[in-house]
């Protein structure tokens, strides 16, 4: 039986963002699943036209629990690949003892990393964070906001196409929970970095990322003890934005991830 791969998308996205990686891994014999976050299981057009009113109350804990239920129902521990907030969720799930191995691509910061210290992160999400009552609001991103945060190195026509084809409204709560994680020892963004039972983990950064800059990703990696047998690996890709899962050259990232997974976890 082929080991399943569970792909976890990030904020402002649906599973559609994984189309390139799904094609790549499926062609290599993996059994791929890309479940949607709660309230993200419709087309991009439908979600933009009429987002679920419950979306504004969706938090990180509910997202992690949602994927835990999916993973526990699988016939064997899967490989877990997450992007952005999905990369943070992937780490939370590994911390819960799930998965045979995990990959966090441009992961949102866990508790212990203060996002406000990174100027490009603050600029990317400023409107969300300063909106009164944003904790329970549904936010619609603008094309300029998306372009700056995700695809600023792409030509304008490619930026517009990516915005049209992929971006959906999002819960403000996930951003507030992340920004305020230091205030709660029980934050859903908390990870036990010294957990000796965690499966192998690869953390990946895009050197040109604005919303989750490579310095932030490296800071997350450094939170894990280096002297443990299961210390995570780290890779940084030059010139890649937050859109490294779909921007031109994504194949190099997919190939690197797949090679690491083959080395760290048996295929079946």
N, C-alpha and C positions, 0 to 999 in steps of 0.2 A: 504494500500500500504506500502510495506517495505521501510524504509528509505535507500537510496543508500549510499554506502561507496565508496569514490574516493581515490585510492591509488596513491601516487606520488613517483616515484623512484628517486634515486639520480644520481650523476655523475658516469661515467664509467659503468653504468648499463642499462638494459632494464626492461620492466615490468615483465620479467621472474623472477627477484629477489623476486617478491611478491608471487610466487607460494605457499609456505607454508601458508602464511597469507590468501591468497585467498581461499584455501581449508578450512581453519579453519573458516573463517567468513561466507563463503557460506553454510557450513554445519549447521550453526546456524541461517540461514534464512535471512542473509543480501543480498541485491542486490549489488554485487561488480563490480566495474569498475577499471581497471588499465590501463589508457591511456599512451601511450609513449610520451616522450618529442619529440619535432620536430626533425626529421631526425634520430630517434631511433626506428622506427616502422618496422624493419625487424629482421630477426633472428640474433643471435649472430654471427654465421658463416658468414652470408652475410655482416654484418656491419664490421667485422674484415677484410674481403677480399676487400671490396670496400665501405668505408664510404662515405657518401654524402659530396661533396666538400663544400657545404654551412655550414657544421657543425662548421667549425672554426669561423664563424661569429655569432653563436648562443649565446645569452646573457640571463641573469637572467630575464630581463624585458619581453623578448619574451616568455620565459617559463611560467612565471606567467600569462601573457595575454592568452596564449594557454589554460591553465587550467581554467582560469576564463570563457572563452567562453564555454568550456565543461560543467562547473558547472551551468552557467546561463541557459543552455538548459535543465537542469533536471527538473522534475516535482515538486520537493521539495528540500529544502536546504539539502545537503548531510553531512555525516560525512567525514572529510578530514584527511587522515593519510599519512604523508610524512616521508621519511627516508633520512638523510644526506642533500644534497641540496634540496631534496624534503621536508624535514622538515622545512627548511627556507621558501620555496615557500608556504607551508601550513600556516605558520604564516603571510606571506604577504597577502594571500587570506583571512584569517580571519580578518586581518586589513582592508581589502577592504569591509568588511561587508558580506562576503560569508560564507556559512557553518553553520550547527547547532552545531557543536563542532569539535575540531581538536586535532590531536596528532602529535607531532614533535619528531621523534625518532633519536637520535644522530644528531641533526640539525646542519648544517653549520652555522657559526656565522653571525648574522645580523650586520648592521652598528652600531658601538659603541663597538664592541668586536674586539680587534686587534689580528688576528690569529698568526702574527709573534712572539708574546710573548710566544707561546706554542711550545717548541722545537720539540715534536713529530709530530706536524702538519707541521712545517717547513720542517722536514726531509721527511715527506710523499709526499710533493708537490714541493720539491726544484727544481727538473729538469724542471718542468713546468714553475715555476716563473722566473728562470734565463735564459730561452731560449730566445734569441733575436727574436723579432717579435712574441712571443708566444701569444699575444693578438688575433691574427687572424689565429692561427695554429690549426690543428687537431693533438691530441696527442694519441699515442699508449702506454699504460702502460706496463711495464714489470712484469713478475711474481714475482720477488723479491720485487718490489715496492708495488704491490698489497698485497703480503703476509705481509709485514711490516705494512701497513696502515690499512688493513681490518681483517686479519685472523691469526695473529702471534701466537696465542695460539693453533691453530689447528695442527694436525700431517701433515707432509710434503705431504702425498698423498692426504689428504683432501684439503690442500692449492692449490695443482696443479689442482684438480678436479674443485674447485670453480672458479679458474682463467679460465680454459678451458670452463666451462659451462655458465659463466655469464659476464665476463669482455669484454667491447667494447671500441673503440676509443672515445675520448671526446673533446669537445670544450675547448681551452685554455681560451677563453674569460670569462667564468663563474668564473674561479679562479682569474683572474686579477681583475674583477669587485668586487669580494669579498675582495681580499687583499687590494684594493685601495678605499674601500667604505668610509673611513673616509674623503676622499678628496672632496666628493660631497654631498651636502645636499639633492640632488635628486637621490642618489644612488638607484638602484633597490633592494638593500639589506636593505633599510631603513624600519623600523617599528615604528609606533606610539605606544610605550609601554603603554602609559596612555589612550589609546582609550577605552572609557567606553562602547562602543557598540560592542566590540569584543565578539564573542561566547566563550564558555568555552574551555580551552586549557590545555592539558597535555604535559609536556616536559619530555623526557626520556633519560637517559644517560646509557652507558655501562662503567662500572668502569675500564675496561682494554682497552678501545678504544684508539688508537694512533692518527688517523687522526682528530678526533673531541673528544679530551679527556674530561672526565667527569667534570674536573674543568672549561673547556670552556662552556660546556652545563649549568652547574650551574650558571656561570657568566651571560649567556643569561637569565636564569630564574630570576635572581636577578635584571635584568634591568626593569622588570615589577613591578609596584607599589604593595606593599603587602597590602595596605589598601583599595584596590578596591574590590567590590563584585565579579568581574570576574577575580581576580588574578589567574594566572595559577597554576596548581599543578605540582609537581616534583617527579620523581621516578628514582632511580639509581639501576641498576642490577649488583651485584658483579660478577666479572669474565667474563663479556661479552665484546666482542670486537665490532668493528664497524659493524660486520656481525651478530648482535644480532637478525636480522629478519630471519636468516636461519641457524645459527650455532646450534649444538646440545643444546637442552634446549629452543629453540625459542618458544615452546608452552607456557612456563611460561610467557613470554613477551606478547604473543598474548592474553592469558587469562586475564592478568592484564589490558591490553588496552581495551579489550571488556567489562570487568566489569566496568571500569571507564566510558566508553561510555554509557553503559546502565543506569548508575547513573546520567549522565549529560544531556543526550538527549533522548527523547522518541523514541521508535523503529519505530513509524509510525505517 
